Amino acid sequence: MSWWAILPALAFVVFEFVLGWRRAYGYSPHSHRWDDALTYLIVEFFGAMAISLPLAWIAHRVVKRSSAIGTIVFTVVLAMASFVLCLLPERAPHVKYREFPMAGFKVAPLVGWEVFYPYSANESAMWGRIDPRTNKAGALVSIALEKPGPTAADAARKLAENWKGRLVDTQLLVDGEPAYEVRGDPKAGGMHPVEAVAVTHDGVTYLIVGSEMPGTSCHDQMVALTKTWKWIPAEPVQAHLEFGEPGAVLEDHLMINGPRVMHIREKTDITPHQLQLELFNPIRADIDLVAIVQYVELLPGDSIEGMKERLGKGMSTKLKLTAPFKWRDLTGAGTHYVTDVVYALLDGNVTGIAWALVRLDGSGIAVINFSVNTPRAEDRRTYADLAERMVKTVSSAKGTSEK
């Protein structure tokens, strides 16, 4: 071929990158991956070369070894390839979603970011990027649910006020729902929230919050979440109460098991230490069940019977109940005791209270306080049964527990 065959080849390369990038990005196997799109374009280029070069060589041999004819055929084939590629439809990037069925949405996970355990029970998801300089989180993005009541606009204005930030004038849509953006100013010395998106769906406000350390950024990840966000039917939390694996807690004094979806937090800044398990209901955007677990040791001369009497009478007096809590031997072995759930008015809300005591090795006792906060009678019965199931799993850490 003639030397000027390089011109249509270069024109094809320019065509691919200028007009074919969005198409290649859409056909890439992962979401938001420029390297996948680049690979796709390179494959298209070599595919076109693999077709046009042999045809040009055949034309060159057939027409008396004419370089001009070979070059013309090469150019025509590349032009036809460009035309055919133009006809290929664009499509949205292929997204591998992660579903949050109880919270009613799905999103594409943040590529290159690690999944973090949420800080609080109302957070459905959290991702973080590790800063290699410190080996700690340099940026975080979380998704939290707020109680029904305030609109997305109200929540955004409140965030802007708390952060001393500002509302973005341009309104955003998150899968068809109007959303509001908040921007804060980066601050020196530590992790600070700098971006947020508030959106309301089915009466619940969702807050997507991005936090940064100085010198890091979470903006692209915030954009990625809002673009890939899809609403799905929310599933009741009561359908997700399957237990996980029992774990040793409270300085390995005891074992306990509960639903995988419960948020677990150990408080070591108080004495005795507490393990707090919370069951968050995304449909209500509120906590349905709380279990607070403590490990104590009986004093000389004390007994579990004495603890039952003091705890039952003391809490009855505090809650102004007409009768003390009634204890039951849950397993018949004289080791696991529970009370029935008693409802009382606490802080203006009707709350169910139950207690459990479990005898452990030596003089150790597990003390568990359950609070049931759901208004539905059917759910209250479900959580009363769940509390007893959890108590049955409690044992000394070196022993075995019932699943």
N, C-alpha and C positions, 0 to 999 in steps of 0.2 A: 504494500500500500504506500501511498504518497505520505510525505511528512506531515501534510496538513490534516491527516486523519486524527491528529491529536486534538484538533479544534472541536469536532463533534463529541469526542470523548469527554473533554473538559466541560462542554455545554451540558452533557448528560449528568455529570457530577453536580454542577451548579443546580440543574433542574431538580435532582434528587434532594439536595439539602434545602432548597428554597421552598419547593412545592410539595415535597414528599415527607417532610419531617413530621407533620401532624398525623399523617396516615401511618407512618412507621411507629410513632409513639403509641397510637391506638392499638396497633397489632402486637406490641411487645408483650411478652408473657408475664411481666410484673407491672405493678402500678407505680407511676412516678419514677421511672428508671430511664434516664437519658442514655445510659450505656446499652440498654437493650434496643432502644430505637436506633442507635448508631450501628449496632450489629445488623439489624434488619436492613438498613440502607446499604451497608457493605455487601450483604448477600445479594440484594437486588442488582447492585452494580456488576458484580462478578457473574451473576446469572445472565445479564444482558451481554456482557463481553463473551460469555461462553456460546451464545447464539450468534452474535453478529460477526465475530472473527472467523469462525469456520465458513459461514456463508460468503464473507468477503474473499476468503482464500479460494473457495470453489469458483466464484465469479472471476477472480484473477487468473485461474488456470484455464477456464473454459474460453474466455475472450482473449486469447493470444497473450497471456501473461501481462494484461494491462493493469498497471498500478492505479490508474485513474478510475477504471471500472470497479476494481476492488474497493477503493476508498468510497466511491459513491454508494455501493451496496452496503458497506459498513455504516455510512451515515444514514441511509434510508432505514436500515434495521433498527438503529438506535432511536431514530425519530418515531418509528412505529412502537417501539418498546415504551417510549415516553408517553405516547398517546394512550396505550393500553393501561399504563399505570395511573394515568389521570382518571380513567374510568373506574378504578377501584374505589369503593365507598369508604369514607372515613367512618370510624367507629370509636366509641368511648374507650379509654384505656381499660384493659382487662384488670379487674380488681379482685383480689382475694380478700373477702371481707371477714372480719371477726364480729360475730354477733353477740349482743348483750340482750338476751331474750326477756329478762325481767325488766330491764330499763326501756325496752321498746325501740332500739336502734341498732344499726350496724355501721361499721366504718372500716376503712383499710388501715391495717396496722402501720405505724410509722417505721419506714424502712431505716435500718441502722440504729434505731433506738431500742433500749431495753424496756421490758415490762417491769414496772415497779409495783410493790404492794401499796394500795391506797392508804393515805394517812387517816382518813375518817370513813365512817360507815356509809355516808351518802355519796361517796365517790365511786362511780362504776368502773373507772379505768384510770391508769396513770402510766405514762411513759417517761423515760429519762434518757439523757445522753451523758455518758461518762466523760469527764474531762481528763484526758491522759496525763495532764500535768499534776493533777491532785488525786486522781483515781476516785473522785467523787462526782456526784451529779452536777453537771454544769448548767443544765437546763431541764425543765420539767414541763409536761403538758398533762393536765388532768381534766376529767369530765365529772361534774358533780350535779346532783339533782336537788332542787330547792322545793320547799313545801308549796302546795297550791295557794294562790292568793295574789302575790305580786306578779305583774306581767313582766315579759322580757325587758320591756323598756324601763320599768321601775327597777328591776334588778340591775340593769346596766347603769342607770343613773346612780344607784346606791354604791356600786363598785367604783364608779368614777369619783364619787365624793370621798369614799374611804381611801382611795389610792392618791387622791389629789391629782387625778388624771382628767381625761376628756372623752366625750362621746365622739365617735366618727360620724360625720354628716351623712356619708353614703350608706344607705341601708343595704343589708345583705340578706340573701335568701339561703336558708339551710333546708334543702329538699322541699322547697315550696313554702316553708314557714318564714315569716319575716323575723330577722335577727338584728341585734344591735351590737356594735363593736365598741370596745373601750380600750384606750391606750393610756399607759402610764409611763412615766419617765424612768429610765434605768437609774439605779442608785448604786453607790459604791458600798462595798463591804457586805457580801452575803447574797443569798437568793432572794429575789423580789419579783412579784407579779408585774408583768409589763403589758400583757395583752389579754383580752377576754372577749368571748362572744356569748351573748345571752339569747336564748330562743325558747319559746313556749310551745308545747305540743300536748294536747289532751289535758290541759289544765296544770301541767307540771313544767317548771322552768329548768332548763338545762344550761349549765355554765361550763363553757370550755375555757380553761384558764392556762395561760402560758407564763412560766416564771424563768428568770435568767440570772446567771451570775455575770459579773462584768466580763466583757470580751466574748460572750456567747450569744446565740440567737435561737429562738424557737418560732420565728415568724413563718417560715416555709411549712413547718409542721402544722401550725394553726390553720393555714390555708388548705393544706392537704386534707385535714379532718373535715372542714366545712364543705369541701368539694366532693368528698366521697361519702358523706353522711347520708344514710337512708333510714327512714322510719319503718319499723316492722311492728306487728301486733305485740303488745306487752303481755307477757305471761305472768300469772300470779306467783308470788314468792312461795305460796303454800305448795306449789307443784315442784319445788326445787329443794326439798328438805332432806335429801339423801345425805347420809353421813360420810365423812371422809375417813382418814386414818387417825387413831388416837395419838395424842402427843403428850410428852412430859412437859409440865409447866411449873411455874412458881418455884424456881431453883430446883427442878426435878424432884419435888416432893410428891407430886401426884400426876395421874394420867386422867385425861378427859377427852371426850369426843363430842362432836356436834355437827350440824349441817355445814357442808362446804361453803355455803354462801354467807355464813356468819362472818362478820368482821371481828378480828381478834386483836386485842391490844393489852399488853401487860404494863401495869403501872408500878414502877419501882421507886417512885418518889414519895410514897406513903408507906406507913407501917401499920399492919402487915401489908406486904405487897398484894396487889389485886390483879386478877385476870378478868378482863371485861370482854364479853362476847355480845355482839349486837346484830340483830336480824333486821336489816333495812328493807322496807317495802317501797320499791320505786314507784308503784302505781299511786300510793298515797304520799310518796316523798317524805316518809316519816319512819321512825323505828317502831317495829311491832313488838319485839321481845328483847329484853336485856338480861343477861346472866352475869352476875359478879361473883367470882370465885376467890376465896381466901384460904390460906393454910394457917392453922393455929395449932398449938400444942396444949393439951390439958395440963393445968396446974396440979401439983400433988393434992390429992383428996378430992379433986373434981371428977366429974363423970359426964358422959354424953347425955345421960338422963337429966343431969342438972342443967346442962346447956340447953336442952330442949325446953325445959320449964322456964328458964330465964328469958330465952329468946322469944318463946311464944307469948308469955305474959307481957314482956317489955314492949314488943311491937304492937300487941293489942292495945296497950295503954297509949302508945305514941300515935297510933292511927285512930284511936277512939272507937275501937270495935266493941260490940256488945259482948263478945265471948273471945277467949284466947284461941290462937291457932291450934288445930287438932293435928297431931302427928300420926303418921302411918309407917309401919315397917314395910318398905317397898319390896324387898326381896325375900322376907321371911328369915333372913340369916342374922338379923340383929346388927347389921352394918350400915344399911342405907335407909335413912328416914326422910320423909317429905311431909309437907303440909298440903292441904287443899289450897287452891287459889282463892284468896279473899279480895274482894274489890272494895276500894276506898277512894275518897275524893282527895287527890293530891294536886296541889297547884291548879285547882280548877278543872282537872281532868280525872275521869274515872280510870283508875289503874289497878290491875290485878297484881297482888303480891303473894309470893309463895317462898318457902324456905326449904332447904335441904341440909342435912348433916350426914357425912359419910365417915365411918371409922376407918382410919388408915393404920399402917404398921406403927407399933410403939404407942406413943401418946398423941399422934397426929390426928387432926380432924379437918376435913374439908367442909367449909361453910359456903353455901351457895344461896344467893338471893336472886329470885326471878321477878321481873317486872313485865307484865303484859299490858300493852298500850293500844291494842287494836279495838275499834268500836263494835266490830261484828261478833255476834254471839258464836257463830260457827267457827270463826278464826280463834276465838278465845279457847274453845274446846280443843282445837288442833294444837295450840301452843301449850296448853296444860299437859296434854299427852306428850308433846315434844320435850317439855321440861323433865318429865319422869324418865323418858328414854335417855336423856343426857345424864341424869343422876345415876342411872344404872351403869354407865360406862366408867364412872369414877373409881379409881383404885390407887394403891400405892404405885409409884413409878416403876418399881422393880417387879411388880406383879403383872397380871394380865387384866385386861378390861373387856367387858362385853361390848360388842359392836351393835 
